[in-house]
Each structure stands twice: as structure tokens, then as C-alpha cells.
Amino acid sequence: MRLFGGPKYPDEIAARVPSGQRLVKGWPVLHYGPIPRFKEAEWDLKVWGLVERPLKFTYAELKALGPQTVHADMHCVTGWTTLDNDWQGIPFRVLVSQAGPLPGAKWVITHCDGGYTSNLSMQAMTDDDVLVAWAHNGSDLEPQHGFPLRLVVPKRYAWKSAKWLRSLELVSENERGFWEVRGYHNHADPWREERYSYQESRESATEP
């Protein structure tokens, strides 16, 4: 048995729980601001910025691209982890391939209802397990969990998996998002415990 933050887990489970995390039952609800109302006739998703072909999808058009399922764990910067989530949606790499990213596109800024934004590198976003998702464990997302659409980035802390997604902007320079300007880490790798922005300068100082 290995120890992570107090509880003891079997080794095969402990290997999936990053340092500083604990397993929880259910799915905690955390977000900033009110839950938006979904009006399908007025809703769209845009892929824009440094792309050859800016894209705009209705909800029906997006879902018609054909869903894929990603099986992944989820880690929140507040310390909880849930295992074995099944997400249904469209891989980001499918959308960005259709848009044709320009060579200067190095970062992706997510724009969400309510003005929330987050930022991730193109390298992180083009992992095979990154989705724009509308369903979880076989059912539509609940409104408090991001319905009608959220980003899912399993290899990053969950604040990067932005709820109520409305557009994906490809840019050349990093633009810190809502939580990033309030002291959270740009990259948010839970296996490196990249929780806070002060760690970025410390990491840079130790790089060769």
C-alpha cells in the first residue's frame, strides 16, 4: 500500500493519484459565476485566430462530426481526484486539423460563457485524449458540469477543462486566463504539482 495525502490506496490505484490528491466519491461542483442557460438556436462554437479556415459549428453540426470516447482520470487543483471517467465528444485535434493551424500558433485560449478564459499550449492541447465534450459516462453533461460543452484535458488540473465552452482561439503568444492571472500555473501538470504561478519562475531557474 502507498500513502498519498493521508489515505492508503492499493498500489495500482495509488499509481494513478498524483501527490497531494485524494480520491472522492461523486463529482464535486466548482466554478466561478452563474450557470448559463443553453439556447441551441443561438449557440455556436468557433475555432479562430491563427488558422487558415476559421470555423463555426452549430450544436447539431458539432455532434454530427461523430463522437469519440476518452477514458480518463480527473484531478482538481483543490486536491480531489476521480478515476475512470468516460467522456464523449470531438477530439480537439480533429477540430484544429479542419481549421488548419498556422505555423505561429503556439497557444490555445479557451473562451467560455460568462467571460471565463483559460490557456494551454498547442502541445498540451493536441494530445490524443483532449476533447470538446458534451457527455460524461454515457449521459449528457449536467449544467453544473458544463452542459452543453466543455473542454476535457485529462493530463492537466481540472480548471483547464473549461466549462460552457464557446470558442477556441489559436494565438502566437501566451495569454494568461481567468485563474492564471489570479496566481495559478500556466501548464497545470498534476504529476509535477504545477499549482501556482510562483512555481514557474522556480522551474525556469532550474532548467538547463
C-alpha positions in Angstrom: 0.0 0.0 0.0 1.2 3.5 -0.8 0.3 6.7 1.1 -1.0 9.8 -0.7 -2.0 12.8 1.4 -3.3 10.5 4.3 -5.5 7.8 2.8 -3.9 4.4 1.9 -4.7 3.0 -1.6 -3.7 -0.3 -3.3 -0.6 0.2 -5.4 -2.4 0.0 -8.7 -4.7 2.8 -7.5 -2.1 4.9 -5.8 -0.1 5.0 -9.1 -2.9 6.9 -10.6 -3.3 9.5 -7.8 -0.8 12.4 -8.0 0.9 13.7 -4.9 -1.3 16.0 -2.8 -4.5 14.4 -4.2 -7.2 12.3 -2.6 -9.9 10.1 -4.1 -13.5 11.3 -3.7 -16.9 9.8 -4.4 -19.1 11.6 -6.8 -18.1 14.7 -8.7 -17.6 17.9 -6.8 -19.0 21.1 -8.4 -16.7 24.0 -8.6 -16.9 27.0 -10.9 -16.9 30.8 -11.0 -20.1 32.7 -11.8 -23.6 31.6 -12.7 -24.6 28.6 -14.8 -25.5 29.9 -18.3 -28.8 28.9 -20.0 -28.4 27.0 -23.2 -30.4 28.2 -26.2 -29.5 25.9 -29.1 -30.8 28.3 -31.8 -28.3 31.0 -30.6 -25.4 28.7 -29.7 -22.3 28.1 -31.7 -18.7 27.0 -31.3 -15.9 28.9 -33.0 -12.3 27.9 -33.9 -10.4 31.0 -34.9 -7.2 33.1 -34.6 -4.1 31.8 -36.3 -5.9 29.4 -38.6 -6.3 29.1 -42.4 -10.0 28.4 -42.2 -12.0 29.9 -39.2 -14.7 27.5 -38.3 -18.2 27.9 -36.7 -20.4 25.0 -35.7 -24.0 24.8 -34.5 -24.5 22.3 -31.8 -26.0 19.8 -34.2 -23.1 20.3 -36.7 -20.6 19.7 -33.9 -22.2 16.5 -32.7 -22.6 15.2 -36.3 -18.8 15.1 -36.7 -19.0 11.8 -34.8 -18.3 11.3 -31.1 -15.3 9.6 -29.7 -14.9 8.3 -26.1 -11.9 9.1 -23.9 -11.5 7.1 -20.7 -9.5 9.2 -18.2 -9.0 10.2 -14.6 -9.6 13.8 -13.4 -7.6 15.8 -10.9 -8.6 19.1 -9.4 -6.1 21.6 -8.0 -8.1 21.8 -4.8 -7.0 18.2 -4.1 -9.6 15.8 -5.3 -9.3 13.1 -7.9 -11.9 11.0 -9.6 -11.0 7.8 -11.6 -12.4 6.1 -14.6 -14.4 8.8 -16.3 -15.8 8.2 -19.8 -16.1 11.4 -21.8 -17.8 11.6 -25.2 -17.1 14.4 -27.7 -14.8 15.5 -30.5 -11.0 15.5 -30.2 -9.5 18.9 -30.3 -7.0 17.7 -32.8 -9.9 16.9 -35.2 -11.2 20.5 -35.0 -7.8 22.1 -35.3 -6.9 19.9 -38.3 -10.1 21.1 -40.1 -9.2 24.8 -39.2 -5.6 24.4 -40.4 -3.3 25.9 -37.7 -0.8 28.4 -39.0 2.9 27.9 -38.1 2.8 30.7 -35.5 0.0 29.1 -33.5 1.7 28.1 -30.2 -1.1 28.5 -27.6 -4.9 28.0 -27.4 -7.1 30.3 -25.5 -10.5 28.9 -24.5 -13.4 31.4 -24.3 -16.5 30.4 -22.3 -19.9 31.8 -21.5 -19.6 34.4 -18.7 -16.2 35.7 -19.9 -14.1 32.9 -18.4 -10.9 32.0 -20.3 -8.1 29.6 -19.9 -4.8 28.9 -21.7 -2.9 25.9 -22.8 0.0 25.2 -25.1 -0.7 23.7 -28.5 1.5 20.8 -27.4 -0.8 20.0 -24.5 -4.0 20.6 -26.5 -3.1 18.2 -29.3 -2.7 15.1 -27.0 -5.0 12.3 -28.2 -7.1 12.5 -25.1 -8.1 16.2 -25.3 -11.9 16.5 -26.2 -14.6 19.1 -26.5 -17.1 17.0 -24.7 -20.9 17.0 -24.3 -21.4 13.8 -22.4 -20.0 12.0 -19.3 -20.4 8.3 -18.5 -23.0 7.9 -21.3 -25.2 10.8 -20.3 -25.3 14.5 -21.4 -23.3 16.7 -19.1 -25.3 18.3 -16.3 -25.5 22.1 -16.5 -23.3 22.5 -13.4 -20.6 20.4 -15.1 -20.5 22.3 -18.3 -23.5 21.5 -20.5 -23.8 21.9 -23.4 -20.0 21.7 -24.0 -16.8 21.7 -22.0 -13.1 21.1 -22.7 -11.6 18.0 -21.2 -7.8 18.0 -20.8 -7.1 14.9 -18.6 -3.4 15.4 -18.2 -3.9 18.9 -16.6 -5.6 20.1 -13.4 -9.3 20.4 -14.0 -9.6 24.2 -14.1 -8.0 23.8 -17.6 -11.0 21.7 -18.6 -13.1 24.8 -19.1 -16.9 24.6 -18.7 -19.5 26.2 -21.1 -17.0 26.4 -23.9 -17.8 28.8 -26.8 -14.6 29.3 -28.8 -11.0 28.2 -29.2 -8.6 30.9 -30.2 -5.1 30.0 -31.6 -2.5 32.6 -30.8 1.2 33.0 -31.0 1.9 34.4 -27.5 0.6 33.1 -24.2 -2.3 35.0 -22.6 -3.0 34.0 -19.1 -6.6 33.0 -18.4 -9.0 33.8 -15.6 -7.3 31.7 -12.9 -3.8 32.1 -14.3 -3.9 35.9 -13.7 -5.0 35.1 -10.2 -2.0 33.1 -9.4 -2.5 29.6 -10.9 0.1 27.9 -13.1 0.3 28.2 -16.9 0.8 24.5 -17.5 -1.0 22.8 -14.6 0.5 19.3 -14.8 -0.8 17.4 -11.7 2.1 14.9 -11.8 4.5 17.9 -11.3 2.2 19.6 -8.9 2.1 22.7 -11.0 -0.5 24.5 -9.0 0.7 28.1 -8.6 2.4 30.7 -10.8 5.3 31.3 -8.4 6.5 27.8 -9.3 7.0 28.9 -12.9 10.0 31.1 -12.1 11.4 28.4 -9.8 11.1 25.9 -12.6 12.8 28.2 -15.1 15.7 28.8 -12.8 16.4 25.0 -12.6 16.1 24.3 -16.3 19.4 23.6 -18.1 
